[in-house]
């Protein structure tokens, strides 16, 4: 397994962010964490990187205990947080050169890969501008490029398509599928159900810190006895004990 969670719980004060979470994510899959804001998705992803420490339970990435060796995990992982914090006093090229050096990528290889990504994301000609002057979408593209430069075994992407134009979003979706065929695992969080339905091999539905369902989108439809329904309708049924209006408001962001 690429990532495993064994009875993992995490609280912040009186707030139980993640409760008794068990996950097994196979290598070479695109695995979605689906749920409204505050459901525990981002905390789960931060525990994969060792940026948040579980109160109980264990997290392993490619056989490495995250609590025991978080730096080893980060070396093989590309991470895009929900709100990327880039070095805005650097140009785009300086930032990507710096990240490549941090990960030990050969400088010539790094420049070649940067050039390919800049072309794909239509950032050519803007790489020597200060990141502080970039639009939200340009910053998001830069963060995604930075996560991919060192060819990680695992990608952890928190709401990765936010702010992207349709062409760039399609490139990211197709690229994740291509990387999966080469054995790269992606864990992505989203509250946009159509994204999970379109690109995820398996989905974990989280609500109030708990896993309430898991499976392929088709399996979740069968589980909810709604085989012809959208994933949105399935999610609403799976959480039918709660106020639907509040859930829809949360999913809409």
TIDRENGU-75889 format. One record per residue (C-alpha): residue in one letter; z, x, y. Coordinates in steps of 0.1 Angstrom, whole numbers, plus 5000, padded with zeros to 4 digits. Layout:
N
AZXY ...
END
This chain:
253
X500050005000 X499250125035 X502349945051 X505349795035 X508349605050 X511349555028 X513849295040 X513549425076 X515549265104 X515849355140 X517949205168 X518249265205 X521649155215 X521948795204 X518248755200 X517048785164 X513448925169 X512648985132 X514448825103 X514248945067 X510649045068 X508749145037 X505149265040 X502749455017 X499549555036 X496849705014 X494749995024 X491349925039 X492249575051 X492349405085 X495749235085 X496648985112 X500148905126 X499648555139 X502148355160 X503148245195 X504648465221 X508148565211 X507548525174 X508348885165 X504849035163 X505249315188 X508649415175 X507149435140 X504449655152 X506749885172 X508849925140 X505750055122 X505550335148 X509250405148 X509450295184 X512050035174 X514550095146 X515349825121 X518849705119 X518449665082 X515649715056 X512949985054 X509450035067 X506950265049 X503450375061 X501150545036 X504250635016 X506150785045 X509550635054 X509250555091 X512950595098 X512850935081 X509751085097 X508350875125 X506251165139 X504351205107 X503550825109 X502350855145 X500051145136 X498050925112 X498250605134 X496250485164 X498250245186 X497250015213 X500249825228 X499849485244 X500049645279 X498750005276 X500550255299 X497950515307 X498350825329 X496850675360 X496951005379 X494351145355 X490651065352 X489450885321 X487951205307 X491051405314 X493251145296 X490951135266 X490751515264 X494551535266 X495051275238 X492551465216 X494451785221 X497751615213 X496351505180 X494751845173 X491151725174 X488652015178 X487552015215 X483851995207 X484351715182 X486551535207 X484051555235 X481251425211 X483351125200 X484351055236 X480751055246 X479850805218 X482650575228 X481950585265 X478350485258 X479350205234 X481850055259 X479650105289 X482050345306 X479450625311 X479550735347 X483050615352 X484850875331 X485551105360 X487250835381 X490950805383 X492450565357 X494550415385 X491350265400 X490150115367 X489949745361 X492149585334 X489249575310 X488349945316 X491950045310 X491949845277 X488750015266 X490250355274 X493350275254 X491250165224 X489150485226 X492250695227 X493650525196 X490450605177 X489650965187 X491651125159 X490250905132 X493550755121 X494350605087 X496050315103 X495350125135 X498149915151 X496649695177 X498749455198 X496449185213 X493649435214 X490849215228 X492649105259 X490549175290 X487449285271 X484049155279 X482248965251 X480049265241 X482949505239 X485049255220 X482249215195 X481949595191 X485749625184 X485549335158 X482549485140 X484049845142 X487249725125 X485249585096 X483249905093 X486450115094 X488049895067 X485149965044 X486050335048 X489650275039 X491150255074 X493849985076 X494249775108 X497249565117 X496549355147 X498549085164 X497148785182 X498048445193 X494348355195 X493648185162 X489948215163 X490248595163 X492448595132 X490048355115 X487048565123 X488148925115 X491348925094 X491248965056 X494848845054 X497148685079 X500948665082 X502048365102 X505248445121 X507548205139 X510948275155 X511048615138 X510348495103 X507348505080 X506548135073 X503248185055 X500948465043 X497448485027 X493748475035 X492748215061 X491248015032 X494548035012 X496547925043 X494247625045 X494847535009 X498647595013 X498647345041 X496447095021 X493847125049 X490947305033 X488347205060 X490647255090 X490647525116 X493347795114 X494847635146 X495347305128 X496847485098 X499247675120 X500447355137 X501047195104 X502947485090 X505247465120 X505347085121 X509147075122 X509047205158 X507747055190 X503947085188 X503447075226 X505747385230 X503847565203 X500447495218 X501647605252 X502947935237 X499647995218 X497647935250 X499648205267 
END
